[in-house]
C-alpha cells in the first residue's frame, strides 16, 4: 500500500463553489477507483480558490485481477 497525492493548480475559483466541488471530486474519484478495482482506505479532498488536492491513504499499487 502507498499514498497518493494529486495537486491541481487552477485559476481563481469562486469560494461559494468550493464545498460542492470538494464533495463532487471525492465522489467521482472514489467511483473511478472502485470501477477500476483499485483498493484504497480513504480519500480526502482539500481546496483553496487556486488549488485542489486529492489525498488517498493506503492505495494499492495495482488493480485487482
MODELLER restraints for C-alpha pairs under 7 A, 6 or more apart:
rsr = mdl.restraints
at = mdl.atoms
rsr.add(forms.Gaussian(group=physical.xy_distance, feature=features.Distance(at['CA:1:A'], at['CA:58:A']), mean=4.97, stdev=0.5))
rsr.add(forms.Gaussian(group=physical.xy_distance, feature=features.Distance(at['CA:1:A'], at['CA:59:A']), mean=5.33, stdev=0.5))
rsr.add(forms.Gaussian(group=physical.xy_distance, feature=features.Distance(at['CA:1:A'], at['CA:60:A']), mean=4.66, stdev=0.5))
rsr.add(forms.Gaussian(group=physical.xy_distance, feature=features.Distance(at['CA:1:A'], at['CA:61:A']), mean=6.23, stdev=0.5))
rsr.add(forms.Gaussian(group=physical.xy_distance, feature=features.Distance(at['CA:2:A'], at['CA:58:A']), mean=5.01, stdev=0.5))
rsr.add(forms.Gaussian(group=physical.xy_distance, feature=features.Distance(at['CA:2:A'], at['CA:59:A']), mean=5.26, stdev=0.5))
rsr.add(forms.Gaussian(group=physical.xy_distance, feature=features.Distance(at['CA:2:A'], at['CA:60:A']), mean=6.29, stdev=0.5))
rsr.add(forms.Gaussian(group=physical.xy_distance, feature=features.Distance(at['CA:2:A'], at['CA:61:A']), mean=6.78, stdev=0.5))
rsr.add(forms.Gaussian(group=physical.xy_distance, feature=features.Distance(at['CA:3:A'], at['CA:56:A']), mean=5.76, stdev=0.5))
rsr.add(forms.Gaussian(group=physical.xy_distance, feature=features.Distance(at['CA:3:A'], at['CA:57:A']), mean=4.99, stdev=0.5))
rsr.add(forms.Gaussian(group=physical.xy_distance, feature=features.Distance(at['CA:3:A'], at['CA:58:A']), mean=5.34, stdev=0.5))
rsr.add(forms.Gaussian(group=physical.xy_distance, feature=features.Distance(at['CA:3:A'], at['CA:59:A']), mean=5.83, stdev=0.5))
rsr.add(forms.Gaussian(group=physical.xy_distance, feature=features.Distance(at['CA:4:A'], at['CA:55:A']), mean=5.74, stdev=0.5))
rsr.add(forms.Gaussian(group=physical.xy_distance, feature=features.Distance(at['CA:4:A'], at['CA:56:A']), mean=5.04, stdev=0.5))
rsr.add(forms.Gaussian(group=physical.xy_distance, feature=features.Distance(at['CA:4:A'], at['CA:57:A']), mean=6.77, stdev=0.5))
rsr.add(forms.Gaussian(group=physical.xy_distance, feature=features.Distance(at['CA:4:A'], at['CA:59:A']), mean=6.93, stdev=0.5))
rsr.add(forms.Gaussian(group=physical.xy_distance, feature=features.Distance(at['CA:5:A'], at['CA:53:A']), mean=6.95, stdev=0.5))
rsr.add(forms.Gaussian(group=physical.xy_distance, feature=features.Distance(at['CA:5:A'], at['CA:54:A']), mean=5.69, stdev=0.5))
rsr.add(forms.Gaussian(group=physical.xy_distance, feature=features.Distance(at['CA:5:A'], at['CA:55:A']), mean=4.63, stdev=0.5))
rsr.add(forms.Gaussian(group=physical.xy_distance, feature=features.Distance(at['CA:5:A'], at['CA:56:A']), mean=6.50, stdev=0.5))
rsr.add(forms.Gaussian(group=physical.xy_distance, feature=features.Distance(at['CA:6:A'], at['CA:53:A']), mean=5.58, stdev=0.5))
rsr.add(forms.Gaussian(group=physical.xy_distance, feature=features.Distance(at['CA:6:A'], at['CA:54:A']), mean=5.04, stdev=0.5))
rsr.add(forms.Gaussian(group=physical.xy_distance, feature=features.Distance(at['CA:6:A'], at['CA:55:A']), mean=6.57, stdev=0.5))
rsr.add(forms.Gaussian(group=physical.xy_distance, feature=features.Distance(at['CA:7:A'], at['CA:52:A']), mean=5.75, stdev=0.5))
rsr.add(forms.Gaussian(group=physical.xy_distance, feature=features.Distance(at['CA:7:A'], at['CA:53:A']), mean=4.48, stdev=0.5))
rsr.add(forms.Gaussian(group=physical.xy_distance, feature=features.Distance(at['CA:7:A'], at['CA:54:A']), mean=6.53, stdev=0.5))
rsr.add(forms.Gaussian(group=physical.xy_distance, feature=features.Distance(at['CA:8:A'], at['CA:51:A']), mean=5.73, stdev=0.5))
rsr.add(forms.Gaussian(group=physical.xy_distance, feature=features.Distance(at['CA:8:A'], at['CA:52:A']), mean=5.07, stdev=0.5))
rsr.add(forms.Gaussian(group=physical.xy_distance, feature=features.Distance(at['CA:8:A'], at['CA:53:A']), mean=6.35, stdev=0.5))
rsr.add(forms.Gaussian(group=physical.xy_distance, feature=features.Distance(at['CA:9:A'], at['CA:50:A']), mean=5.89, stdev=0.5))
rsr.add(forms.Gaussian(group=physical.xy_distance, feature=features.Distance(at['CA:9:A'], at['CA:51:A']), mean=4.65, stdev=0.5))
rsr.add(forms.Gaussian(group=physical.xy_distance, feature=features.Distance(at['CA:9:A'], at['CA:52:A']), mean=6.47, stdev=0.5))
rsr.add(forms.Gaussian(group=physical.xy_distance, feature=features.Distance(at['CA:10:A'], at['CA:50:A']), mean=5.05, stdev=0.5))
rsr.add(forms.Gaussian(group=physical.xy_distance, feature=features.Distance(at['CA:10:A'], at['CA:51:A']), mean=5.77, stdev=0.5))
rsr.add(forms.Gaussian(group=physical.xy_distance, feature=features.Distance(at['CA:11:A'], at['CA:50:A']), mean=5.70, stdev=0.5))
rsr.add(forms.Gaussian(group=physical.xy_distance, feature=features.Distance(at['CA:12:A'], at['CA:49:A']), mean=5.22, stdev=0.5))
rsr.add(forms.Gaussian(group=physical.xy_distance, feature=features.Distance(at['CA:12:A'], at['CA:50:A']), mean=5.22, stdev=0.5))
rsr.add(forms.Gaussian(group=physical.xy_distance, feature=features.Distance(at['CA:13:A'], at['CA:49:A']), mean=4.58, stdev=0.5))
rsr.add(forms.Gaussian(group=physical.xy_distance, feature=features.Distance(at['CA:13:A'], at['CA:50:A']), mean=6.42, stdev=0.5))
rsr.add(forms.Gaussian(group=physical.xy_distance, feature=features.Distance(at['CA:14:A'], at['CA:49:A']), mean=6.48, stdev=0.5))
rsr.add(forms.Gaussian(group=physical.xy_distance, feature=features.Distance(at['CA:15:A'], at['CA:49:A']), mean=6.19, stdev=0.5))
rsr.add(forms.Gaussian(group=physical.xy_distance, feature=features.Distance(at['CA:18:A'], at['CA:47:A']), mean=6.64, stdev=0.5))
rsr.add(forms.Gaussian(group=physical.xy_distance, feature=features.Distance(at['CA:22:A'], at['CA:45:A']), mean=5.84, stdev=0.5))
rsr.add(forms.Gaussian(group=physical.xy_distance, feature=features.Distance(at['CA:22:A'], at['CA:46:A']), mean=6.75, stdev=0.5))
rsr.add(forms.Gaussian(group=physical.xy_distance, feature=features.Distance(at['CA:22:A'], at['CA:47:A']), mean=6.89, stdev=0.5))
rsr.add(forms.Gaussian(group=physical.xy_distance, feature=features.Distance(at['CA:26:A'], at['CA:43:A']), mean=6.67, stdev=0.5))
rsr.add(forms.Gaussian(group=physical.xy_distance, feature=features.Distance(at['CA:26:A'], at['CA:45:A']), mean=6.24, stdev=0.5))
rsr.add(forms.Gaussian(group=physical.xy_distance, feature=features.Distance(at['CA:36:A'], at['CA:63:A']), mean=6.74, stdev=0.5))
rsr.add(forms.Gaussian(group=physical.xy_distance, feature=features.Distance(at['CA:37:A'], at['CA:63:A']), mean=5.32, stdev=0.5))
rsr.add(forms.Gaussian(group=physical.xy_distance, feature=features.Distance(at['CA:37:A'], at['CA:64:A']), mean=5.52, stdev=0.5))
rsr.add(forms.Gaussian(group=physical.xy_distance, feature=features.Distance(at['CA:38:A'], at['CA:60:A']), mean=6.24, stdev=0.5))
rsr.add(forms.Gaussian(group=physical.xy_distance, feature=features.Distance(at['CA:38:A'], at['CA:62:A']), mean=6.62, stdev=0.5))
rsr.add(forms.Gaussian(group=physical.xy_distance, feature=features.Distance(at['CA:38:A'], at['CA:63:A']), mean=4.56, stdev=0.5))
rsr.add(forms.Gaussian(group=physical.xy_distance, feature=features.Distance(at['CA:38:A'], at['CA:64:A']), mean=6.50, stdev=0.5))
rsr.add(forms.Gaussian(group=physical.xy_distance, feature=features.Distance(at['CA:39:A'], at['CA:59:A']), mean=5.78, stdev=0.5))
rsr.add(forms.Gaussian(group=physical.xy_distance, feature=features.Distance(at['CA:39:A'], at['CA:60:A']), mean=5.39, stdev=0.5))
rsr.add(forms.Gaussian(group=physical.xy_distance, feature=features.Distance(at['CA:40:A'], at['CA:57:A']), mean=6.57, stdev=0.5))
rsr.add(forms.Gaussian(group=physical.xy_distance, feature=features.Distance(at['CA:40:A'], at['CA:58:A']), mean=5.39, stdev=0.5))
rsr.add(forms.Gaussian(group=physical.xy_distance, feature=features.Distance(at['CA:40:A'], at['CA:59:A']), mean=4.14, stdev=0.5))
rsr.add(forms.Gaussian(group=physical.xy_distance, feature=features.Distance(at['CA:40:A'], at['CA:60:A']), mean=6.24, stdev=0.5))
rsr.add(forms.Gaussian(group=physical.xy_distance, feature=features.Distance(at['CA:41:A'], at['CA:57:A']), mean=5.47, stdev=0.5))
rsr.add(forms.Gaussian(group=physical.xy_distance, feature=features.Distance(at['CA:41:A'], at['CA:58:A']), mean=5.27, stdev=0.5))
rsr.add(forms.Gaussian(group=physical.xy_distance, feature=features.Distance(at['CA:41:A'], at['CA:59:A']), mean=6.53, stdev=0.5))
rsr.add(forms.Gaussian(group=physical.xy_distance, feature=features.Distance(at['CA:42:A'], at['CA:56:A']), mean=5.79, stdev=0.5))
rsr.add(forms.Gaussian(group=physical.xy_distance, feature=features.Distance(at['CA:42:A'], at['CA:57:A']), mean=5.43, stdev=0.5))
rsr.add(forms.Gaussian(group=physical.xy_distance, feature=features.Distance(at['CA:43:A'], at['CA:54:A']), mean=6.98, stdev=0.5))
rsr.add(forms.Gaussian(group=physical.xy_distance, feature=features.Distance(at['CA:43:A'], at['CA:55:A']), mean=5.73, stdev=0.5))
rsr.add(forms.Gaussian(group=physical.xy_distance, feature=features.Distance(at['CA:43:A'], at['CA:56:A']), mean=4.54, stdev=0.5))
rsr.add(forms.Gaussian(group=physical.xy_distance, feature=features.Distance(at['CA:43:A'], at['CA:57:A']), mean=6.52, stdev=0.5))
rsr.add(forms.Gaussian(group=physical.xy_distance, feature=features.Distance(at['CA:44:A'], at['CA:54:A']), mean=5.90, stdev=0.5))
rsr.add(forms.Gaussian(group=physical.xy_distance, feature=features.Distance(at['CA:44:A'], at['CA:55:A']), mean=5.10, stdev=0.5))
rsr.add(forms.Gaussian(group=physical.xy_distance, feature=features.Distance(at['CA:44:A'], at['CA:56:A']), mean=6.40, stdev=0.5))
rsr.add(forms.Gaussian(group=physical.xy_distance, feature=features.Distance(at['CA:45:A'], at['CA:53:A']), mean=5.62, stdev=0.5))
rsr.add(forms.Gaussian(group=physical.xy_distance, feature=features.Distance(at['CA:45:A'], at['CA:54:A']), mean=4.60, stdev=0.5))
rsr.add(forms.Gaussian(group=physical.xy_distance, feature=features.Distance(at['CA:45:A'], at['CA:55:A']), mean=6.24, stdev=0.5))
rsr.add(forms.Gaussian(group=physical.xy_distance, feature=features.Distance(at['CA:46:A'], at['CA:52:A']), mean=5.92, stdev=0.5))
rsr.add(forms.Gaussian(group=physical.xy_distance, feature=features.Distance(at['CA:46:A'], at['CA:53:A']), mean=5.07, stdev=0.5))
rsr.add(forms.Gaussian(group=physical.xy_distance, feature=features.Distance(at['CA:46:A'], at['CA:54:A']), mean=6.56, stdev=0.5))
rsr.add(forms.Gaussian(group=physical.xy_distance, feature=features.Distance(at['CA:47:A'], at['CA:53:A']), mean=6.20, stdev=0.5))
